[in-house]
Amino acid sequence: GGEEFVVLLPDTLPEQAALLAERLREKIAGAHVPTGSGEIQYTASFGITGVTDEDASITHTINRADEALYRAKANGRNCVERG
């Protein structure tokens, strides 16, 4: 496991959200965290989507993003997938 977060980006196109997620992913992967046992690195997987007219509630949107997140994890982690 890992933690899961939802980030809502009002007035943002999915393409813009994908760029932001990719920048965050790169920053996280490039960080070296010192510990008593030496440095460690983290990775992050992202699932992004946009709200559509077909979404009956925000739950539908979040479920689609969650599905994209699990595709990212299944595709080797440390990547961005769109849903």
N, C-alpha and C positions, 0 to 999 in steps of 0.2 A: 503494500500500500503506500499511498501517498495522499496528500490533501487535495481536495477539489474546491475550486472557487468559481464563482460566477462574477463576471465583470460586465456591467451594462454600459454601453456606449451610445447614448442618445445622439441622433443626427449623424450617425456614422454608417457609411456603406460597408457591406461585408468585406470588400476589397481593402478598405482602410483598416478594418479590424484585423484582417490577416497580416497586413504589414506591421501593425503594432505587436501582434502576437509573435511574429517572427523576430522582431527586434528584442522583445523580452526574452524569448527563447535563447537567442544568441548571447545576451548579457548574462543570463543565468548559467548557461553552459560554459562561458568564459571565466566565471568567477572561481577563484581558488580560496577555499575556506580553511584557515589554519586550525588544527586541533592538536591535542597533546600527542597524538599518534602520527602526525603529519598532515599534509593538505588533503582535502577531499573536494570533489566536484559534484555538482548536482546537474540534473537535466530536468526539462519540463516539457510536457506534452500539452497541446492545446486543441480543443474542439471549438470551432466558431460557427455561427449561423446568424442569420438576420430574421427579424420578425416579418412574417408574411400575412397577407390578408386571410389565408386559410387557417391561421392559428386561432383556435377558439379561446386560448388562454396563454399566459406566459409559461405555463407548465409544458405546453406543446413545444414551444421554442427551446426551453431548457432541455427537454428530452432529446431534441434533434442535436443540440450542441453536445450533450452527453454521449450520444451515439458516435459523433465525430471524434470526441475525445478517446473513446475506446478503440476506434479505428486507428488513431494515432499511436496508441499504446501497442496495438496488435502489429502495426507496421514498423516496429522497432524502437518506439519511443523517441523522445527528443525531436518532435516534429509538429507541424501544424496541419490539421485536417479541417476541411469545411464540410458543413452538413446542410 
